Amino acid sequence: MFTEKFRNRLIAQRQAGLYRDPPEVKKRDGKYLFINGKRVLNFASNDYLGLGVSDEVRRSASRNFRRYGTSSSSSRLVSGNYSIISEAEKVYASYFGYADALFFPSGYQANLGILSTLFEHGDTIIFDKHIHASSVKGMMMSGANVMGYNHNSMTHLARRLEKCGSGHVVVLTESLFSMDGDILHVSGIKELKERYGFLTIVDEAHAFGALGSGGRGVARSMADAAVGTFGKAFGFFGAFVLLPEGLKEYLFNFSSPLIYTTTLPEAHAATTIDILRFVEEADDRRARLREASTCIREGLRAEGFHVTGDAHILALEVGNENKAVSLSRKLLQRNIFVLLARYPTVPLHRSILRISVTAFHDEEDVKSFIRHVKEANEEIGKEN
């Protein structure tokens, strides 16, 4: 029966060290979470600039939801095509340097919406093997021919492009990779694009707001389209896609994930316009984010840990799933919360602690984190 099948799979998941049982968070206060009655320092948040708990964003959202109401009560393609949403999309397109923009309820839905709609049988998608699960799902739904290339390898990408020949080819990648934490080889992609003439779609979810001038990300010089999210550095919810001329009209007519869902409310669009101003003026927050990220990366490496990451996402390699589970638990006992990433999020037996740094983290937090990671790791070594 189904119940027995599900139970057996969960047992196997536990035995493999892959069982997921996230702690229940009572509340959040800046850089802290309250878990099991304790205040815990959070290194697992995507609120990179701290806008998600800022008074400015709270006041803006409160004011706009009082003015416009809580729901659009319709699909965008029925009676939900409000002028304030179109206005906000134009503001975002202009700020990031694109012809058009389109809002989606989530980043996952945005990737599904554009990839499953824009490409089809006969097209070829060449993708970095470390792209997000939502991008993988979207391109598989498209029916296009798909080929992966080794992570951030321009040499391997070039070989893939050579095999494609003529036809409709798109390269799909990220600008700041969500697990590895490294930054896209922008100049390499740009050089290959000039040689082969492919379309480029870049997921800048973790870069927008936090990297580049005014938080504009890193890939505009070679990205034909880009995906961003309000749920990370922008401190809100929902997502946006930045587009070249004509594609918004196409998505309006053919994208099922856009057509058959209730659109985000007017209040959301109005608030995103305010948030963009906060993001543009957040150079001091971005500077603190860079400093804290550099200090953690260099500090962990000095203690002998293997850490990757070029910006505010750092990956501390652990490997064995059960050891990674033990390390994350010991850190939580020390009032440190950090994401434990295991298969299928990362390859099997390549588990990591994914460290998310924010502008809230100061020198004391950094030193405390490094000390506790070292002590917890040594404790595991003695136990084994």
N, C-alpha and C positions, 0 to 999 in steps of 0.2 A: 504493500500500500504506500501511498505518497508519504504519509507521516513517518513510516519506518525509513524510507529513502532519505528524507530530509534529516532525520535524527542521525543516521549513519554518516552522512556527509559532514555534519557538524562535528561529530566525534573525530573523523579523519582530519578535519580542519584544525582541531585542537592539538592532535598528535603531531601535526606537521609544523606547529608553531605559527599557524596562519589565522587563528581564530580572532575575530574582531569584536571587542567589547569595550567601546569607548566609555570613559567615565562621565557621569552626569554632572554637568556644570550648573551650579546654583545661580551664579551671576558673574558678570565681568566688571572690573573696575580698572580702566586704563590698561596697564601691562599685566594685571593680575586676573586670575580666575579663582573662583571659590569652589573647591571640590572636596567632598566629604568633610565639610566644616573647616577646611584649612585654606588659607590664602596661598596660591601657587603662582610662581612667576611663569608667564606664558611665552614660550618660544615656538608656538605652533599657529600663530595668527597671520592671516594675509592682510591685516589692517596696517599696511606698511608705514603710512604717514600718520596714523592715529586719528584719522578723520571719522572713523566709525563710532568713536565715543566723544567726539568734539561737540562743544556747545553750539558752535556755528552751524554744523550740519543738523543737529537736533532742532534748533530754532527754525531753520529753513524748512525742514520736513514738516514740523508741526504747523507752521504758518500755511504751507501749501496744501496740506491735507485738510485743514479747516476750511480753506477757501474752495477747493475743488471736490472734496469728497474722497471716499476710500477705494472706489472701483470704477473702471471704465465701463463695466457691465456689458461688454461686447467685444467681438473680434475686431481687429483693425480693419478688416475688409467688409464689415457690416456697418455699425454705427459708432465704431471706436476710433475713427481716424480724426482725432482732435487736432486743431490747429497748433496747440501748444506743444504737442509731440513732434509735429513737423518742424516747428521752430527750433526745438531743442536739437533735433537731428541736424539741422542746417548749422547750428552753432558748433556742434562737435565736428562736423565735416570740415568747416572752415578752420577751426583751431588746429586740427591734426593734418591739414593740407590735402584733403580728399574732395572729390566732387560731390559725394553724397554720403549719407549715413542712415542706418536703420537700427532701431532698438528691438531687443528681444528680451523675454522674461528671465533668461539665464544664459550663462556662457555655454553650457552644454547644449542648450536648444539653439543657440546661435551657430555653433559649429555644425550641428545636425542640419539646420535650416539652409545654410549656404552650400555645404558640400554635397548634400543629397539632391539639391536642386540644380546647381550650376553645371554639374558634370554627369555624364551618362555613358552608356556602352559606346565604345569607339574612342573615348577620351582616355588619357593616361595621367594618373596622379603619381608623382614620385615624392615620397614622404620620408622625412627624418624618422628613424626607428624609435625615437624617444618622444614623439608627439603625444599629446593628451589623449586619453581614452575617448573623449567625445569626438575628436577629430577622426580617430580610427573608425568609430561607429558611423560617422557621417559619410566618410568616403566608401565604406563597405556598402552602405545603403544606396550609393549613387549608381552602382553597376559599372563604373569605369574600371579599366585595367589599372591595377595598383602595383607599385614596386617600391620597396623600402631601400634606403641607403644608410650606411653606417653613420652613427650619430656625429653630426657636425663635420663630416668628412667631405671636403670639396673634391677630392680625388675620386672617391667612390661615386659621388653624385655625377661627376663628369662622365664616368663610364656608363652610368645608367642613361644619361642624356644621349650619348653616342648611339646606344642601342635603339633609342626611340625613333630616330629619323624624323620625318615630317609628321604633321598631325597636331591635334590639340593636346598640349602637354602643360601640366601645372605642377609646380613645386610647392609642397606644403611643409611648413616648419613653424618653429616658435622663435621668439626673439630672446627671451630669458626662459630657459627650460625649467619646468616646474619641479622636477626632482633632482636633476644634476646641478642646477643652479648656474650653469655656464651660459655665456652670451653667444648668440648666433654669429657666425663668421660672415658678417654683412658684406664686406668687400669681396669675399670669395663668391657669394651668391650673385652679387652685382656683376662681376666679371663674366660668370657663366651665363647670366641672363642676356648680356650684350652679345655673347657668342651664339647662343641657341634660341633666344627669343621666346622663352616660355612665360606663362603667367605665374605670378607668385602670390600666395596667400600666407600671411604671417599671423600667428596667434601672439599678440602682445599683451595678453591678460596680466602677466606678472611684471611687465615693464612700464606700461602706461601709468602715469602718475608718479612713478618712483624714479624712472631713468629718463635721460635726455633733457634738452632745454624745455623748461616749463612742464616736465613730465610727459613729453611727447613721444617717448619710446626711442627705439634705436634703429628701426628698419624702414623708415619712410623712403629712403633713397632708392630702395629696390622692391618695395611691396606694392603690388597693384591693389590689393585689398588687405585689410587687417581686422582682427577681432580683438575687442577690449571688453573688460568687465567692470561694472560699478561695484562689485562685491569685494574688491581687494583694496588697492590704494585709494579708491574713491570713497570708501567707507559707506556704501549704500547697497543696493541690490539691482539685479538685472544686468544686461549686457548691451553692447553696441557693435555694429559692423560698419567699417569705413570702406567705401566703395568707389570705383570709377564710374564715369557717366554711363547711364543706361541699366545698370544691374539692379538698382532699387526697383525700377518698374518691372523687371523680369521676376524678381523675388515676390513682389506683390501678386503676381499672376500665377506663379507656379510653386511657391514654397509652402508645402503642407504644414510644417511646424510654425509658420507665421499665420497662415490663413485660418487654421482650425484651433486657435487658442484665444482666450481672452487677453486683450492687449494690456500692457501696464497702464495704470491710471494717469490722468492728467497731472495730478500732484507729483507723481514720480518725475515726469518730464520737467516740470517747473523747478523741482529741487535739483535735478542734474545740471541745470544752467547755473545755479548758485554754486554747486560743488565745483564746477570747472574753474570758477574764479578762485576758490580756495586752493585748488590744485596748482594753478598758475602761480600763486603767491607763496607756495610752500617750499621755497629754496632752502630755508633754514632747516626744515624737517628733513628734506632730502640730504642735506649735509650731515645731519646727525645720524641718519640711516647709513650713509656710506662709512662714517667713522666707526660706528658700532660693528658693522659687518666686517670691516677690515680687521678690527681688533680681535673679534672672535675667531676668524679664520686663521690669523697669524698665531694667536695664542694656542689654539688646539694643535696646530702643526708643530709648534715649539715643544709641545708635550708628547710628540710622537704619533699623533693621530693622522690618519689619511683623510683629508677633507678637500672636497671639490666645491667650486662655486666662485663666480666672478663678482657677485653683488650681494643682495640681501637674502638670497636663498642659498643655504650651505648644506652639503650632504656629507655626513660623517659615516664612513663606511664601517659596517659591522660584519656583514656576511651571513653567518648562521642565524636562522630565524629565532631559535630559542634563546640564543645569547642576546639578540636584539630586544626580544620581549623582556628578558631579565634586566637589561640595562635601562630600558625605559621605565620599568616599574621601580627600580632603585632610585632613579632620578625623581620620580613622582613622590617617593617617600621622603626625598630631600626637598620637596616643594618646588620642583622644576618640572614643567610640562613641555614635552617636545614630541613631535609626530614620529611614530614608528612606521616606516614604509616598508611593506613586504610584498611579495608576489600576490597578485599580478601587477601591482602598481610599479614594481621594479622587478628585474629578472630573479628567478628562483635562486636561492642561496646568495643573493647580493643585497641583503637587507641593509637599510640605512636609517640613521636618525636624520630627519629632514628639519633643519634648523631655520626657522623663519625669524628674521631680525626685524624690528620696527624702530621707528624714530623715538619711541618711549625708552628704549634700553640705554642705560648709561654705563659709565665705566665700572661702577660697583656691580651692576648686573652681569656684565661681561666676565669680570673676574670670578664671581660666584659661580656662574655657569661652567666655566672651564675647570674650576676646582672640583665641583661636584661630579662632572663627567669623569675626571681623572680618578677620583676616589671610588666612584661606583664601578668603574672598569677594573680597578685594582682588586676590589672586593670580589668581583666575579672570577678573576684570575685565581685568587686564593681558594675559592670554593671548588674550582675545577682541578 
